[in-house]
Every structure is written in structure tokens, then in C-alpha cells.
Amino acid sequence: MTNNRVRPARVDEAAELTEIAVRATKHDGYDDDTIVRFMPGLKVNLALIAAGLVFVAEGEAGIRQGYVAARPTGIGGLILLEGIFVDPAFWRGGVGSRLFAAVVELSRKMAGSVILINSNPSAVGFYARLGANKIGTTPFVFSPDVKLSMFAFEIPAG
Ligand SMILES: CC(C)(COP(=O)(O)OP(=O)(O)OC[C@H]1O[C@@H](n2cnc3c(N)ncnc32)[C@H](O)[C@@H]1OP(=O)(O)O)[C@@H](O)C(=O)NCCC(=O)NCCS
């Protein structure tokens, strides 16, 4: 049975979501020491789940395929993409795009006009394909040797 859907995350599945983020980051080629440094950025934020700002992509039989988290910045109309991770088994199957669409929808509800993204080097093609524009670079706060590409995604009128 095919049952693809994107739904709000639950606090009781936080550990599984963090494991997806770790698997996705390892699959990008980062070693275990680097993953330990990255962990504060990979661990799903419980407060964001409780606030309804984390969404899970579910596939057949309720299998979790990935998640996305976003939050308002307090700066007018600017929404920050906190993280988007797809289990490597499902890469290039449209899951990331469905999760990003959920954040666009959420952003509209929060009167957002632009989503700010700090992209891992390997995800640059994904955001460019979605229509985001590169606006700069920034060091990754948890591992400054890694340079992230900053993208701005303008939310189209709904
Ligand atoms: C980036 C990520 C979320 C993409 O998820 P996904 O489910 O594979 O994305 P989609 O299948 O929706 O991709 C849509 C399009 O984006 C582009 N794209 C996706 N991944 C890409 C990549 N690694 N390189 C270049 N283009 C890519 C492709 O054009 C793709 O369409 P196509 O497969 O028809 O060619 C996933 O690869 C991931 O979890 N990566 C590791 C964690 C990470 O880097 N997260 C982002 C943190 S900033």
C-alpha cells in the first residue's frame, strides 16, 4: 500500500529522527569524529517539535523517510530552515522536495516571505533546483572548517 504523506513530528520519535540525520550526514562522506562535532546541529530540537515546526515524511507502512525543521527568526518575514534530512535509502525520490514544500506552506501560515537556508556543500544542487538563490557563504557554527552556502528562497504567492 502506498501511503506517502508529510505530517507534524511527535516528541516520542525524536531519537529516530536524529538517527536519520546522522545516517544522511554519514552518507555524505563525513567520518565519525566529524559527526560527533556536528551532533548539536543534527539532534532534532524538541522545542521545535512541540511548537509544530518539525515535519516528517512517511512512506509505506508508516516508515519515516526524512524530516524538516524550520522556525521564525523574529526578523520580519524571515524563516530559518533549521534542517532537512532524508534517509539515504530514499534519496532522489522526491522526499526532500515534499518536505521543503511543507516548510513553504508553514512559512505562509507564519506570514513568511523568505526562507533562509545554510546549505551543506553537497546539498547546493538541491536548493538551486528548488529555485533558491545563493546570497553568500558562512562557516558552519559547529565546525567552522566547513563552509556553508547561504541561500534565500522567495516564497511564491499562495
Ligand atoms: C539534500 C537532501 C535533503 C535531498 O533530498 P532528496 O529526497 O534526495 O531530494 P529530491 O529527491 O526531492 O531532489 C529534488 C531534486 O534536487 C536535486 N538534487 C537532490 N539532491 C541533489 C544532490 N545531492 N546534488 C545535486 N542535485 C541534487 C535534483 O535535481 C533532484 O531532482 P532529480 O532527482 O529528479 O534530478 C538529501 O540528499 C539529504 O538528506 N542530504 C544529506 C543531508 C543534507 O545535506 N541536508 C541539507 C542540510 S543543509
The ligand as an SDF file (V2000), in Angstrom:
LIG
                    3D

 48 50  0  0  0  0  0  0  0  0999 V2000
   19.6810   17.2230    0.3190 C   0  0  0  0  0  0  0  0  0  0  0  0
   18.5990   16.1650    0.5570 C   0  0  0  0  0  0  0  0  0  0  0  0
   17.6530   16.6220    1.6660 C   0  0  0  0  0  0  0  0  0  0  0  0
   17.8090   15.9850   -0.7620 C   0  0  0  0  0  0  0  0  0  0  0  0
   16.7370   15.0530   -0.5310 O   0  0  0  0  0  0  0  0  0  0  0  0
   16.1380   14.1750   -1.7460 P   0  0  0  0  0  0  0  0  0  0  0  0
   14.9430   13.4680   -1.2340 O   0  0  0  0  0  0  0  0  0  0  0  0
   17.2090   13.3470   -2.3230 O   0  0  0  0  0  0  0  0  0  0  0  0
   15.7180   15.3260   -2.7590 O   0  0  0  0  0  0  0  0  0  0  0  0
   14.7510   15.2080   -4.0580 P   0  0  0  0  0  0  0  0  0  0  0  0
   14.6710   13.7940   -4.4900 O   0  0  0  0  0  0  0  0  0  0  0  0
   13.4690   15.8880   -3.7300 O   0  0  0  0  0  0  0  0  0  0  0  0
   15.5790   16.0640   -5.1150 O   0  0  0  0  0  0  0  0  0  0  0  0
   14.9620   17.0070   -5.9770 C   0  0  0  0  0  0  0  0  0  0  0  0
   15.9780   17.4970   -6.9790 C   0  0  0  0  0  0  0  0  0  0  0  0
   17.0370   18.1880   -6.3000 O   0  0  0  0  0  0  0  0  0  0  0  0
   18.2710   17.9270   -6.9850 C   0  0  0  0  0  0  0  0  0  0  0  0
   19.1700   17.2390   -6.0490 N   0  0  0  0  0  0  0  0  0  0  0  0
   18.8470   16.4730   -4.9750 C   0  0  0  0  0  0  0  0  0  0  0  0
   19.9490   16.0500   -4.3340 N   0  0  0  0  0  0  0  0  0  0  0  0
   20.9970   16.5660   -5.0300 C   0  0  0  0  0  0  0  0  0  0  0  0
   22.3890   16.4830   -4.8780 C   0  0  0  0  0  0  0  0  0  0  0  0
   22.9660   15.8000   -3.8730 N   0  0  0  0  0  0  0  0  0  0  0  0
   23.1880   17.1230   -5.7790 N   0  0  0  0  0  0  0  0  0  0  0  0
   22.6470   17.8230   -6.8010 C   0  0  0  0  0  0  0  0  0  0  0  0
   21.3020   17.9360   -7.0030 N   0  0  0  0  0  0  0  0  0  0  0  0
   20.5020   17.3210   -6.1340 C   0  0  0  0  0  0  0  0  0  0  0  0
   17.9530   17.0480   -8.1800 C   0  0  0  0  0  0  0  0  0  0  0  0
   17.7380   17.8810   -9.2960 O   0  0  0  0  0  0  0  0  0  0  0  0
   16.6640   16.3900   -7.7440 C   0  0  0  0  0  0  0  0  0  0  0  0
   15.8440   16.0240   -8.8200 O   0  0  0  0  0  0  0  0  0  0  0  0
   16.1940   14.6990   -9.6980 P   0  0  0  0  0  0  0  0  0  0  0  0
   16.4860   13.5880   -8.7360 O   0  0  0  0  0  0  0  0  0  0  0  0
   14.9380   14.4990  -10.4960 O   0  0  0  0  0  0  0  0  0  0  0  0
   17.3770   15.0580  -10.5390 O   0  0  0  0  0  0  0  0  0  0  0  0
   19.2260   14.7920    0.9200 C   0  0  0  0  0  0  0  0  0  0  0  0
   20.1680   14.4570   -0.0840 O   0  0  0  0  0  0  0  0  0  0  0  0
   19.9350   14.7660    2.2640 C   0  0  0  0  0  0  0  0  0  0  0  0
   19.3120   14.4570    3.2950 O   0  0  0  0  0  0  0  0  0  0  0  0
   21.2600   15.0390    2.2600 N   0  0  0  0  0  0  0  0  0  0  0  0
   22.0900   14.9530    3.4770 C   0  0  0  0  0  0  0  0  0  0  0  0
   21.7370   15.9920    4.4960 C   0  0  0  0  0  0  0  0  0  0  0  0
   21.8190   17.3930    3.9340 C   0  0  0  0  0  0  0  0  0  0  0  0
   22.7570   17.7730    3.2730 O   0  0  0  0  0  0  0  0  0  0  0  0
   20.7670   18.1420    4.2370 N   0  0  0  0  0  0  0  0  0  0  0  0
   20.7260   19.5240    3.8850 C   0  0  0  0  0  0  0  0  0  0  0  0
   21.3530   20.2850    5.0080 C   0  0  0  0  0  0  0  0  0  0  0  0
   21.6450   21.9470    4.5180 S   0  0  0  0  0  0  0  0  0  0  0  0
  1  2  1  0
  2  3  1  0
  2  4  1  0
  2 36  1  0
  4  5  1  0
  5  6  1  0
  6  7  2  0
  6  8  1  0
  6  9  1  0
  9 10  1  0
 10 11  2  0
 10 12  1  0
 10 13  1  0
 13 14  1  0
 14 15  1  0
 15 16  1  0
 15 30  1  0
 16 17  1  0
 17 18  1  0
 17 28  1  0
 18 19  1  0
 18 27  1  0
 19 20  2  0
 20 21  1  0
 21 22  1  0
 21 27  2  0
 22 23  1  0
 22 24  2  0
 24 25  1  0
 25 26  2  0
 26 27  1  0
 28 29  1  0
 28 30  1  0
 30 31  1  0
 31 32  1  0
 32 33  2  0
 32 34  1  0
 32 35  1  0
 36 37  1  0
 36 38  1  0
 38 39  2  0
 38 40  1  0
 40 41  1  0
 41 42  1  0
 42 43  1  0
 43 44  2  0
 43 45  1  0
 45 46  1  0
 46 47  1  0
 47 48  1  0
M  END
$$$$
